[in-house]
Amino acid sequence: MKKYLYTLLEEKEIELDDTFDITAKGNLHIFEYGAIIEAILSTTEEEQQAIRKMLVQIDFANGSIKKYLQHLAQALI
């Protein structure tokens, strides 16, 4: 999974240290994409496979990988 994620980010030109922010309950949270990848890698094998399946579907449909990673980051708030 690790190799897949890093290859995907490289192909999509998403840098690990690129940041994005999410405002939740009036608080600003700033994340690096690399932190989201590490969080994904710390999940169970089953969860990783579900995330990979979704990433493949998004990529196939030319959707936004960044938006999906931002969506996953909400679970870290």
NUMI-830080 format. One record per atom (N, C-alpha, C): residue number from 1; residue in three letters; atom name; x, y, z. Coordinates in nm, 2 decimals. Layout:
N
+-----+------+------+--------+--------+--------+
! pos ! code ! site !      u !      v !      w !
+-----+------+------+--------+--------+--------+
! NUM !  Ala !   CA !      X !      Y !      Z !
...
+-----+------+------+--------+--------+--------+
END
This chain:
77
+-----+------+------+--------+--------+--------+
! pos ! code ! site !      u !      v !      w !
+-----+------+------+--------+--------+--------+
!   1 !  Met !    N !   0.08 !  -0.12 !   0.00 !
!   1 !  Met !   CA !   0.00 !   0.00 !   0.00 !
!   1 !  Met !    C !   0.09 !   0.13 !   0.00 !
!   2 !  Lys !    N !   0.20 !   0.12 !   0.08 !
!   2 !  Lys !   CA !   0.28 !   0.24 !   0.09 !
!   2 !  Lys !    C !   0.34 !   0.28 !  -0.05 !
!   3 !  Lys !    N !   0.39 !   0.18 !  -0.13 !
!   3 !  Lys !   CA !   0.44 !   0.21 !  -0.26 !
!   3 !  Lys !    C !   0.33 !   0.27 !  -0.35 !
!   4 !  Tyr !    N !   0.21 !   0.21 !  -0.34 !
!   4 !  Tyr !   CA !   0.10 !   0.25 !  -0.43 !
!   4 !  Tyr !    C !   0.07 !   0.40 !  -0.39 !
!   5 !  Leu !    N !   0.06 !   0.43 !  -0.27 !
!   5 !  Leu !   CA !   0.02 !   0.57 !  -0.23 !
!   5 !  Leu !    C !   0.13 !   0.67 !  -0.27 !
!   6 !  Tyr !    N !   0.25 !   0.64 !  -0.25 !
!   6 !  Tyr !   CA !   0.36 !   0.73 !  -0.29 !
!   6 !  Tyr !    C !   0.37 !   0.75 !  -0.44 !
!   7 !  Thr !    N !   0.35 !   0.64 !  -0.51 !
!   7 !  Thr !   CA !   0.34 !   0.65 !  -0.66 !
!   7 !  Thr !    C !   0.23 !   0.73 !  -0.71 !
!   8 !  Leu !    N !   0.11 !   0.71 !  -0.65 !
!   8 !  Leu !   CA !  -0.01 !   0.79 !  -0.69 !
!   8 !  Leu !    C !   0.01 !   0.94 !  -0.66 !
!   9 !  Leu !    N !   0.07 !   0.97 !  -0.55 !
!   9 !  Leu !   CA !   0.10 !   1.11 !  -0.52 !
!   9 !  Leu !    C !   0.19 !   1.17 !  -0.62 !
!  10 !  Glu !    N !   0.30 !   1.09 !  -0.65 !
!  10 !  Glu !   CA !   0.39 !   1.14 !  -0.75 !
!  10 !  Glu !    C !   0.33 !   1.17 !  -0.89 !
!  11 !  Glu !    N !   0.25 !   1.07 !  -0.93 !
!  11 !  Glu !   CA !   0.18 !   1.08 !  -1.06 !
!  11 !  Glu !    C !   0.08 !   1.21 !  -1.06 !
!  12 !  Lys !    N !   0.02 !   1.23 !  -0.95 !
!  12 !  Lys !   CA !  -0.08 !   1.34 !  -0.94 !
!  12 !  Lys !    C !  -0.01 !   1.47 !  -0.90 !
!  13 !  Glu !    N !   0.13 !   1.47 !  -0.88 !
!  13 !  Glu !   CA !   0.21 !   1.59 !  -0.85 !
!  13 !  Glu !    C !   0.16 !   1.65 !  -0.72 !
!  14 !  Ile !    N !   0.13 !   1.56 !  -0.62 !
!  14 !  Ile !   CA !   0.09 !   1.61 !  -0.49 !
!  14 !  Ile !    C !   0.22 !   1.59 !  -0.40 !
!  15 !  Glu !    N !   0.27 !   1.69 !  -0.34 !
!  15 !  Glu !   CA !   0.39 !   1.69 !  -0.26 !
!  15 !  Glu !    C !   0.34 !   1.65 !  -0.12 !
!  16 !  Leu !    N !   0.42 !   1.57 !  -0.05 !
!  16 !  Leu !   CA !   0.39 !   1.53 !   0.09 !
!  16 !  Leu !    C !   0.38 !   1.65 !   0.18 !
!  17 !  Asp !    N !   0.46 !   1.75 !   0.16 !
!  17 !  Asp !   CA !   0.46 !   1.87 !   0.25 !
!  17 !  Asp !    C !   0.36 !   1.98 !   0.20 !
!  18 !  Asp !    N !   0.29 !   1.96 !   0.10 !
!  18 !  Asp !   CA !   0.18 !   2.05 !   0.06 !
!  18 !  Asp !    C !   0.08 !   2.05 !   0.17 !
!  19 !  Thr !    N !   0.02 !   2.16 !   0.20 !
!  19 !  Thr !   CA !  -0.08 !   2.17 !   0.31 !
!  19 !  Thr !    C !  -0.22 !   2.21 !   0.26 !
!  20 !  Phe !    N !  -0.31 !   2.18 !   0.34 !
!  20 !  Phe !   CA !  -0.45 !   2.23 !   0.32 !
!  20 !  Phe !    C !  -0.51 !   2.25 !   0.46 !
!  21 !  Asp !    N !  -0.62 !   2.32 !   0.46 !
!  21 !  Asp !   CA !  -0.68 !   2.35 !   0.59 !
!  21 !  Asp !    C !  -0.83 !   2.31 !   0.59 !
!  22 !  Ile !    N !  -0.88 !   2.28 !   0.71 !
!  22 !  Ile !   CA !  -1.02 !   2.25 !   0.73 !
!  22 !  Ile !    C !  -1.06 !   2.32 !   0.85 !
!  23 !  Thr !    N !  -1.17 !   2.39 !   0.84 !
!  23 !  Thr !   CA !  -1.23 !   2.46 !   0.95 !
!  23 !  Thr !    C !  -1.35 !   2.37 !   1.01 !
!  24 !  Ala !    N !  -1.34 !   2.34 !   1.13 !
!  24 !  Ala !   CA !  -1.44 !   2.26 !   1.20 !
!  24 !  Ala !    C !  -1.48 !   2.32 !   1.33 !
!  25 !  Lys !    N !  -1.60 !   2.34 !   1.36 !
!  25 !  Lys !   CA !  -1.65 !   2.40 !   1.49 !
!  25 !  Lys !    C !  -1.57 !   2.52 !   1.52 !
!  26 !  Gly !    N !  -1.54 !   2.60 !   1.42 !
!  26 !  Gly !   CA !  -1.48 !   2.73 !   1.44 !
!  26 !  Gly !    C !  -1.33 !   2.73 !   1.46 !
!  27 !  Asn !    N !  -1.27 !   2.61 !   1.45 !
!  27 !  Asn !   CA !  -1.13 !   2.59 !   1.47 !
!  27 !  Asn !    C !  -1.06 !   2.56 !   1.33 !
!  28 !  Leu !    N !  -0.95 !   2.62 !   1.31 !
!  28 !  Leu !   CA !  -0.88 !   2.59 !   1.18 !
!  28 !  Leu !    C !  -0.77 !   2.48 !   1.21 !
!  29 !  His !    N !  -0.78 !   2.38 !   1.12 !
!  29 !  His !   CA !  -0.68 !   2.27 !   1.13 !
!  29 !  His !    C !  -0.60 !   2.27 !   1.00 !
!  30 !  Ile !    N !  -0.47 !   2.26 !   1.01 !
!  30 !  Ile !   CA !  -0.38 !   2.26 !   0.89 !
!  30 !  Ile !    C !  -0.32 !   2.12 !   0.89 !
!  31 !  Phe !    N !  -0.32 !   2.06 !   0.77 !
!  31 !  Phe !   CA !  -0.27 !   1.93 !   0.75 !
!  31 !  Phe !    C !  -0.17 !   1.93 !   0.64 !
!  32 !  Glu !    N !  -0.07 !   1.84 !   0.64 !
!  32 !  Glu !   CA !   0.01 !   1.81 !   0.53 !
!  32 !  Glu !    C !  -0.04 !   1.68 !   0.47 !
!  33 !  Tyr !    N !  -0.03 !   1.67 !   0.34 !
!  33 !  Tyr !   CA !  -0.08 !   1.54 !   0.27 !
!  33 !  Tyr !    C !   0.00 !   1.42 !   0.33 !
!  34 !  Gly !    N !   0.13 !   1.45 !   0.36 !
!  34 !  Gly !   CA !   0.21 !   1.34 !   0.41 !
!  34 !  Gly !    C !   0.16 !   1.28 !   0.54 !
!  35 !  Ala !    N !   0.10 !   1.37 !   0.63 !
!  35 !  Ala !   CA !   0.04 !   1.33 !   0.75 !
!  35 !  Ala !    C !  -0.08 !   1.24 !   0.73 !
!  36 !  Ile !    N !  -0.16 !   1.27 !   0.62 !
!  36 !  Ile !   CA !  -0.28 !   1.19 !   0.59 !
!  36 !  Ile !    C !  -0.23 !   1.05 !   0.54 !
!  37 !  Ile !    N !  -0.13 !   1.05 !   0.46 !
!  37 !  Ile !   CA !  -0.07 !   0.92 !   0.41 !
!  37 !  Ile !    C !  -0.03 !   0.84 !   0.53 !
!  38 !  Glu !    N !   0.04 !   0.90 !   0.62 !
!  38 !  Glu !   CA !   0.09 !   0.82 !   0.74 !
!  38 !  Glu !    C !  -0.03 !   0.77 !   0.82 !
!  39 !  Ala !    N !  -0.14 !   0.85 !   0.83 !
!  39 !  Ala !   CA !  -0.26 !   0.80 !   0.90 !
!  39 !  Ala !    C !  -0.32 !   0.68 !   0.83 !
!  40 !  Ile !    N !  -0.32 !   0.69 !   0.69 !
!  40 !  Ile !   CA !  -0.38 !   0.58 !   0.62 !
!  40 !  Ile !    C !  -0.30 !   0.45 !   0.64 !
!  41 !  Leu !    N !  -0.16 !   0.47 !   0.64 !
!  41 !  Leu !   CA !  -0.08 !   0.35 !   0.66 !
!  41 !  Leu !    C !  -0.09 !   0.29 !   0.80 !
!  42 !  Ser !    N !  -0.14 !   0.37 !   0.90 !
!  42 !  Ser !   CA !  -0.15 !   0.32 !   1.03 !
!  42 !  Ser !    C !  -0.29 !   0.25 !   1.06 !
!  43 !  Thr !    N !  -0.37 !   0.24 !   0.95 !
!  43 !  Thr !   CA !  -0.50 !   0.18 !   0.97 !
!  43 !  Thr !    C !  -0.49 !   0.03 !   0.94 !
!  44 !  Thr !    N !  -0.60 !  -0.04 !   0.96 !
!  44 !  Thr !   CA !  -0.59 !  -0.19 !   0.94 !
!  44 !  Thr !    C !  -0.58 !  -0.22 !   0.79 !
!  45 !  Glu !    N !  -0.54 !  -0.34 !   0.76 !
!  45 !  Glu !   CA !  -0.53 !  -0.39 !   0.62 !
!  45 !  Glu !    C !  -0.66 !  -0.37 !   0.55 !
!  46 !  Glu !    N !  -0.77 !  -0.41 !   0.62 !
!  46 !  Glu !   CA !  -0.91 !  -0.40 !   0.56 !
!  46 !  Glu !    C !  -0.94 !  -0.25 !   0.52 !
!  47 !  Glu !    N !  -0.91 !  -0.16 !   0.61 !
!  47 !  Glu !   CA !  -0.93 !  -0.02 !   0.59 !
!  47 !  Glu !    C !  -0.85 !   0.03 !   0.47 !
!  48 !  Gln !    N !  -0.72 !  -0.01 !   0.47 !
!  48 !  Gln !   CA !  -0.63 !   0.03 !   0.36 !
!  48 !  Gln !    C !  -0.68 !  -0.01 !   0.23 !
!  49 !  Gln !    N !  -0.73 !  -0.14 !   0.22 !
!  49 !  Gln !   CA !  -0.78 !  -0.19 !   0.10 !
!  49 !  Gln !    C !  -0.91 !  -0.11 !   0.05 !
!  50 !  Ala !    N !  -0.99 !  -0.07 !   0.15 !
!  50 !  Ala !   CA !  -1.11 !   0.01 !   0.11 !
!  50 !  Ala !    C !  -1.07 !   0.15 !   0.06 !
!  51 !  Ile !    N !  -0.97 !   0.21 !   0.12 !
!  51 !  Ile !   CA !  -0.92 !   0.34 !   0.08 !
!  51 !  Ile !    C !  -0.86 !   0.32 !  -0.06 !
!  52 !  Arg !    N !  -0.78 !   0.22 !  -0.08 !
!  52 !  Arg !   CA !  -0.72 !   0.20 !  -0.21 !
!  52 !  Arg !    C !  -0.82 !   0.18 !  -0.32 !
!  53 !  Lys !    N !  -0.93 !   0.10 !  -0.29 !
!  53 !  Lys !   CA !  -1.03 !   0.08 !  -0.39 !
!  53 !  Lys !    C !  -1.10 !   0.21 !  -0.43 !
!  54 !  Met !    N !  -1.12 !   0.30 !  -0.33 !
!  54 !  Met !   CA !  -1.18 !   0.43 !  -0.35 !
!  54 !  Met !    C !  -1.09 !   0.52 !  -0.44 !
!  55 !  Leu !    N !  -0.96 !   0.52 !  -0.40 !
!  55 !  Leu !   CA !  -0.86 !   0.59 !  -0.48 !
!  55 !  Leu !    C !  -0.85 !   0.55 !  -0.62 !
!  56 !  Val !    N !  -0.86 !   0.42 !  -0.65 !
!  56 !  Val !   CA !  -0.86 !   0.37 !  -0.78 !
!  56 !  Val !    C !  -0.98 !   0.42 !  -0.86 !
!  57 !  Gln !    N !  -1.10 !   0.41 !  -0.79 !
!  57 !  Gln !   CA !  -1.22 !   0.46 !  -0.86 !
!  57 !  Gln !    C !  -1.21 !   0.61 !  -0.89 !
!  58 !  Ile !    N !  -1.16 !   0.69 !  -0.80 !
!  58 !  Ile !   CA !  -1.15 !   0.83 !  -0.82 !
!  58 !  Ile !    C !  -1.05 !   0.86 !  -0.93 !
!  59 !  Asp !    N !  -0.94 !   0.79 !  -0.93 !
!  59 !  Asp !   CA !  -0.84 !   0.81 !  -1.03 !
!  59 !  Asp !    C !  -0.90 !   0.77 !  -1.17 !
!  60 !  Phe !    N !  -0.97 !   0.66 !  -1.18 !
!  60 !  Phe !   CA !  -1.02 !   0.61 !  -1.30 !
!  60 !  Phe !    C !  -1.12 !   0.71 !  -1.36 !
!  61 !  Ala !    N !  -1.20 !   0.78 !  -1.27 !
!  61 !  Ala !   CA !  -1.30 !   0.88 !  -1.31 !
!  61 !  Ala !    C !  -1.24 !   1.02 !  -1.33 !
!  62 !  Asn !    N !  -1.10 !   1.03 !  -1.32 !
!  62 !  Asn !   CA !  -1.03 !   1.16 !  -1.32 !
!  62 !  Asn !    C !  -1.08 !   1.26 !  -1.22 !
!  63 !  Gly !    N !  -1.12 !   1.20 !  -1.10 !
!  63 !  Gly !   CA !  -1.16 !   1.28 !  -0.99 !
!  63 !  Gly !    C !  -1.04 !   1.34 !  -0.91 !
!  64 !  Ser !    N !  -1.07 !   1.41 !  -0.81 !
!  64 !  Ser !   CA !  -0.97 !   1.48 !  -0.73 !
!  64 !  Ser !    C !  -0.92 !   1.39 !  -0.61 !
!  65 !  Ile !    N !  -0.80 !   1.34 !  -0.62 !
!  65 !  Ile !   CA !  -0.74 !   1.27 !  -0.52 !
!  65 !  Ile !    C !  -0.72 !   1.36 !  -0.39 !
!  66 !  Lys !    N !  -0.69 !   1.49 !  -0.42 !
!  66 !  Lys !   CA !  -0.67 !   1.58 !  -0.31 !
!  66 !  Lys !    C !  -0.80 !   1.59 !  -0.23 !
!  67 !  Lys !    N !  -0.91 !   1.61 !  -0.29 !
!  67 !  Lys !   CA !  -1.04 !   1.62 !  -0.22 !
!  67 !  Lys !    C !  -1.07 !   1.50 !  -0.14 !
!  68 !  Tyr !    N !  -1.04 !   1.38 !  -0.19 !
!  68 !  Tyr !   CA !  -1.06 !   1.26 !  -0.11 !
!  68 !  Tyr !    C !  -0.97 !   1.26 !   0.01 !
!  69 !  Leu !    N !  -0.84 !   1.29 !   0.00 !
!  69 !  Leu !   CA !  -0.75 !   1.29 !   0.11 !
!  69 !  Leu !    C !  -0.80 !   1.40 !   0.21 !
!  70 !  Gln !    N !  -0.85 !   1.51 !   0.17 !
!  70 !  Gln !   CA !  -0.90 !   1.61 !   0.26 !
!  70 !  Gln !    C !  -1.02 !   1.56 !   0.33 !
!  71 !  His !    N !  -1.10 !   1.48 !   0.26 !
!  71 !  His !   CA !  -1.22 !   1.42 !   0.32 !
!  71 !  His !    C !  -1.17 !   1.32 !   0.44 !
!  72 !  Leu !    N !  -1.07 !   1.24 !   0.41 !
!  72 !  Leu !   CA !  -1.02 !   1.15 !   0.51 !
!  72 !  Leu !    C !  -0.96 !   1.22 !   0.63 !
!  73 !  Ala !    N !  -0.91 !   1.34 !   0.61 !
!  73 !  Ala !   CA !  -0.85 !   1.42 !   0.71 !
!  73 !  Ala !    C !  -0.95 !   1.46 !   0.82 !
!  74 !  Gln !    N !  -1.08 !   1.47 !   0.78 !
!  74 !  Gln !   CA !  -1.18 !   1.51 !   0.87 !
!  74 !  Gln !    C !  -1.19 !   1.41 !   0.99 !
!  75 !  Ala !    N !  -1.15 !   1.29 !   0.96 !
!  75 !  Ala !   CA !  -1.16 !   1.19 !   1.07 !
!  75 !  Ala !    C !  -1.05 !   1.21 !   1.17 !
!  76 !  Leu !    N !  -0.95 !   1.29 !   1.14 !
!  76 !  Leu !   CA !  -0.84 !   1.32 !   1.23 !
!  76 !  Leu !    C !  -0.87 !   1.44 !   1.32 !
!  77 !  Ile !    N !  -0.98 !   1.50 !   1.30 !
!  77 !  Ile !   CA !  -1.01 !   1.62 !   1.38 !
!  77 !  Ile !    C !  -1.08 !   1.59 !   1.51 !
+-----+------+------+--------+--------+--------+
END
